[in-house]
Amino acid sequence: RKNVKSFFARYKTLQWTSSYALPDFPYDIKCILAEKKCPDHSMRIRIIEFLQADMTKYLEGSLYPNSQQYNIVVNALLQAYPFLDEDGNGFFLWKRALKDRFKYVRRPIEDDEQVLRNKCKFGHRRGQTRKSSFAESKPDDVQLQVEEEPVHLEGSAMDVHIKWLKQEYMKTQRNWKEVDERMNVTIEIRRKMINDKAPLKDILRLFPFLRCPYQLFREFQLLTHLDIYKKTVEILEIYSENILSLYVVRNNPINIMLQENLKQHTEEDILKYMKMTAACLLLPDVFGDDSSLFAAVNEEVKVMTPVLEVKNPFNVNSCEFALYVEREELAQLDDCTTALAALVAVFHVFDIPCPKRIHRTLNFLETLVFEVRSP
């Protein structure tokens, strides 16, 4: 029965890949898009609402799209309207907004079997079942924290920005443009805290948006002027086949798991995704590093340094990626590319020393990201 469900889930995903078309937007949205104008905040919300409703139709009423289905819809939107890809970060912005919309729709539902089942599965609020509960604090708790925190900021204007960011983080629908602007304004005080080795939990309490992969990548770009996600995509696309062909990884459990799963699929995009995932996870073994300092695959995170938690890496419908720092979940991630980019970025953004037993792997990645010659 489980295999039958898995088959139909894969079949529906393939249907999306081959047949998904954007909905027929209302006239006013069409006018804005035809003029190639970037929509304002309210218009963006309307576009997201129509996409969410359309996805629900394709899902036959389900309110739980998988990561690949989000990717298909957002890619369709940006291919049809390339000007919506703002500074190359549009994909993350639209995908995050779309996921937030589904959360918003699910939140008040009390009589849908699938919603209730998933709420029970994840403890209703995901943070209650995981140690990293920073992101899921109640609004009342946030207000209390604002009052009790020591003031590290210079001037009341900075206090206002910090308070706004913390309150906005608690919302289901966020004003991402305003978030970007306020994160820009507060970068100096944030960098001072990091340079002064302030505890990570204090930095995240003041700047919770650093938990969002998009903001983590944006912070990296502000520091280095490089698009870490784009660079990581290039690295995995160029090196995946070479990594998988190496003798040193032939009998690795990750590679064996990959080969078993490749037999179950014929679709090019799924095969490519699986190979990139395997190449990512095999990197430490290629360089003779300690893989436990890089990723915990189907096991509990045990190290304090930045590490990926990966569950069911080759299952299209149930794979999960998360970034951990100091054994606390910093961010949930959509795929191996986002996960690898986040792992590299977090070392730089929070100025965390690289462990010696993973140095060669990260040095290889950084050499390619920064386009410098390897020592």
WOURWO-V124029 format. One record per backbone hydrogen bond with DSSP energy under -0.5 kcal/mol. CO is the residue of the C=O (numbers start at 1). NH is the residue of the N-H. E is the energy in kcal/mol with one decimal. If there is no record, write none. Layout:
co=CO nh=NH e=E
co=CO nh=NH e=E
This chain:
co=1 nh=5 e=-2.2
co=2 nh=6 e=-2.4
co=3 nh=7 e=-2.2
co=4 nh=8 e=-2.4
co=5 nh=9 e=-2.3
co=6 nh=10 e=-2.3
co=7 nh=11 e=-2.5
co=8 nh=12 e=-2.4
co=9 nh=13 e=-1.9
co=10 nh=14 e=-2.3
co=11 nh=15 e=-2.0
co=12 nh=16 e=-1.9
co=13 nh=17 e=-2.1
co=14 nh=18 e=-2.2
co=15 nh=19 e=-2.3
co=16 nh=20 e=-2.3
co=23 nh=25 e=-1.1
co=26 nh=30 e=-2.4
co=27 nh=31 e=-2.3
co=28 nh=32 e=-1.8
co=29 nh=33 e=-2.6
co=30 nh=34 e=-2.8
co=31 nh=35 e=-1.8
co=32 nh=37 e=-2.1
co=33 nh=36 e=-1.2
co=40 nh=44 e=-2.4
co=41 nh=45 e=-1.9
co=42 nh=46 e=-1.7
co=43 nh=47 e=-2.2
co=44 nh=48 e=-2.5
co=45 nh=49 e=-2.4
co=46 nh=50 e=-2.0
co=47 nh=51 e=-2.3
co=48 nh=52 e=-2.8
co=49 nh=53 e=-2.3
co=50 nh=54 e=-2.2
co=51 nh=55 e=-2.7
co=52 nh=56 e=-2.3
co=53 nh=57 e=-1.6
co=54 nh=58 e=-2.0
co=55 nh=59 e=-2.3
co=56 nh=61 e=-3.2
co=57 nh=60 e=-1.4
co=59 nh=62 e=-1.1
co=66 nh=70 e=-1.9
co=67 nh=71 e=-2.3
co=68 nh=72 e=-2.4
co=69 nh=73 e=-2.0
co=70 nh=74 e=-2.6
co=71 nh=75 e=-2.6
co=72 nh=76 e=-2.0
co=73 nh=77 e=-2.1
co=74 nh=78 e=-2.4
co=75 nh=79 e=-2.2
co=76 nh=80 e=-1.9
co=77 nh=81 e=-2.2
co=81 nh=84 e=-2.3
co=82 nh=85 e=-1.9
co=84 nh=86 e=-1.9
co=85 nh=88 e=-1.4
co=86 nh=89 e=-2.6
co=89 nh=93 e=-1.8
co=90 nh=94 e=-2.9
co=91 nh=95 e=-2.3
co=92 nh=96 e=-2.6
co=93 nh=97 e=-2.2
co=94 nh=98 e=-2.3
co=95 nh=99 e=-2.4
co=96 nh=100 e=-2.4
co=97 nh=101 e=-1.9
co=98 nh=102 e=-1.8
co=99 nh=103 e=-2.1
co=100 nh=104 e=-2.3
co=101 nh=105 e=-2.3
co=102 nh=106 e=-2.4
co=103 nh=107 e=-2.1
co=104 nh=108 e=-0.6
co=106 nh=109 e=-1.5
co=111 nh=113 e=-0.5
co=112 nh=116 e=-2.8
co=113 nh=117 e=-2.5
co=114 nh=118 e=-2.2
co=115 nh=119 e=-2.5
co=116 nh=120 e=-2.3
co=117 nh=121 e=-2.2
co=118 nh=122 e=-2.4
co=119 nh=124 e=-4.9
co=120 nh=123 e=-1.3
co=123 nh=125 e=-3.4
co=124 nh=126 e=-0.6
co=125 nh=128 e=-2.3
co=126 nh=129 e=-1.5
co=126 nh=130 e=-0.5
co=127 nh=130 e=-0.5
co=131 nh=133 e=-1.7
co=133 nh=136 e=-0.8
co=134 nh=137 e=-1.2
co=138 nh=142 e=-2.0
co=139 nh=143 e=-2.2
co=140 nh=144 e=-2.0
co=141 nh=145 e=-2.4
co=142 nh=146 e=-2.4
co=143 nh=147 e=-1.6
co=144 nh=148 e=-2.0
co=145 nh=149 e=-2.2
co=150 nh=152 e=-0.7
co=153 nh=155 e=-0.8
co=155 nh=159 e=-1.4
co=156 nh=160 e=-2.1
co=157 nh=161 e=-1.8
co=158 nh=162 e=-2.3
co=159 nh=163 e=-2.6
co=160 nh=164 e=-2.4
co=161 nh=165 e=-2.5
co=162 nh=166 e=-2.2
co=163 nh=167 e=-2.2
co=164 nh=168 e=-2.8
co=165 nh=169 e=-1.9
co=166 nh=170 e=-0.7
co=167 nh=170 e=-0.6
co=168 nh=171 e=-1.4
co=172 nh=174 e=-0.6
co=174 nh=176 e=-1.4
co=175 nh=179 e=-2.2
co=176 nh=180 e=-2.5
co=177 nh=181 e=-1.9
co=178 nh=182 e=-2.5
co=179 nh=183 e=-2.4
co=180 nh=184 e=-1.9
co=181 nh=185 e=-2.0
co=182 nh=186 e=-1.6
co=184 nh=187 e=-1.1
co=186 nh=190 e=-1.9
co=187 nh=191 e=-2.9
co=188 nh=192 e=-2.1
co=189 nh=193 e=-2.0
co=190 nh=194 e=-2.1
co=191 nh=195 e=-2.9
co=192 nh=196 e=-2.1
co=193 nh=198 e=-2.7
co=194 nh=197 e=-1.5
co=199 nh=202 e=-0.7
co=199 nh=203 e=-1.8
co=200 nh=204 e=-2.6
co=201 nh=205 e=-1.5
co=202 nh=206 e=-1.7
co=203 nh=207 e=-2.5
co=207 nh=210 e=-1.9
co=208 nh=211 e=-2.0
co=209 nh=212 e=-1.7
co=212 nh=216 e=-2.4
co=213 nh=217 e=-2.7
co=214 nh=218 e=-2.2
co=215 nh=219 e=-2.5
co=216 nh=220 e=-1.9
co=217 nh=221 e=-2.1
co=218 nh=222 e=-2.3
co=219 nh=223 e=-1.6
co=220 nh=224 e=-2.3
co=221 nh=225 e=-2.7
co=226 nh=228 e=-1.0
co=227 nh=231 e=-2.2
co=228 nh=232 e=-2.1
co=229 nh=233 e=-2.4
co=230 nh=234 e=-1.9
co=231 nh=235 e=-2.3
co=232 nh=236 e=-2.5
co=233 nh=237 e=-2.4
co=234 nh=238 e=-2.2
co=235 nh=239 e=-2.6
co=236 nh=240 e=-1.8
co=239 nh=243 e=-2.7
co=240 nh=244 e=-2.4
co=241 nh=245 e=-1.1
co=242 nh=246 e=-0.5
co=243 nh=246 e=-1.2
co=246 nh=249 e=-1.0
co=247 nh=250 e=-1.5
co=249 nh=252 e=-1.4
co=252 nh=256 e=-2.4
co=253 nh=257 e=-2.5
co=254 nh=258 e=-2.2
co=255 nh=259 e=-2.6
co=256 nh=260 e=-1.9
co=257 nh=261 e=-1.8
co=258 nh=262 e=-2.5
co=259 nh=263 e=-1.0
co=261 nh=264 e=-1.3
co=262 nh=265 e=-1.4
co=267 nh=271 e=-2.4
co=268 nh=272 e=-2.6
co=269 nh=273 e=-2.0
co=270 nh=274 e=-2.4
co=271 nh=275 e=-2.3
co=272 nh=276 e=-2.3
co=273 nh=277 e=-2.1
co=274 nh=278 e=-2.5
co=275 nh=279 e=-2.6
co=276 nh=280 e=-2.1
co=277 nh=281 e=-2.2
co=278 nh=282 e=-1.9
co=279 nh=283 e=-0.8
co=280 nh=283 e=-0.8
co=282 nh=285 e=-0.7
co=282 nh=286 e=-1.8
co=283 nh=287 e=-1.5
co=284 nh=289 e=-3.2
co=285 nh=288 e=-0.7
co=289 nh=291 e=-0.9
co=290 nh=293 e=-1.6
co=291 nh=294 e=-1.5
co=291 nh=295 e=-2.5
co=294 nh=308 e=-2.2
co=295 nh=297 e=-0.7
co=296 nh=298 e=-0.7
co=296 nh=310 e=-2.7
co=303 nh=327 e=-0.6
co=304 nh=326 e=-3.2
co=307 nh=324 e=-3.0
co=308 nh=296 e=-3.3
co=308 nh=310 e=-0.5
co=309 nh=322 e=-2.0
co=310 nh=298 e=-3.6
co=311 nh=320 e=-2.3
co=312 nh=315 e=-1.8
co=314 nh=316 e=-0.8
co=315 nh=318 e=-0.7
co=315 nh=319 e=-1.6
co=320 nh=311 e=-2.5
co=321 nh=333 e=-3.0
co=322 nh=309 e=-3.1
co=322 nh=324 e=-0.5
co=323 nh=330 e=-3.3
co=323 nh=331 e=-1.4
co=324 nh=307 e=-2.2
co=325 nh=328 e=-1.5
co=328 nh=325 e=-2.5
co=331 nh=323 e=-2.9
co=333 nh=321 e=-0.9
co=335 nh=339 e=-2.2
co=336 nh=340 e=-2.8
co=337 nh=341 e=-2.4
co=338 nh=342 e=-2.4
co=339 nh=343 e=-2.2
co=340 nh=344 e=-2.1
co=341 nh=345 e=-2.5
co=342 nh=346 e=-2.5
co=343 nh=347 e=-1.0
co=344 nh=348 e=-1.0
co=345 nh=349 e=-3.1
co=346 nh=350 e=-2.0
co=347 nh=352 e=-2.2
co=348 nh=351 e=-0.7
co=355 nh=358 e=-1.6
co=356 nh=359 e=-1.2
co=357 nh=290 e=-2.9
co=358 nh=362 e=-2.0
co=359 nh=363 e=-2.6
co=360 nh=364 e=-2.0
co=361 nh=365 e=-2.0
co=362 nh=366 e=-2.9
co=363 nh=367 e=-2.3
co=364 nh=368 e=-1.5
co=365 nh=369 e=-2.7
co=366 nh=370 e=-2.9
co=367 nh=372 e=-2.0
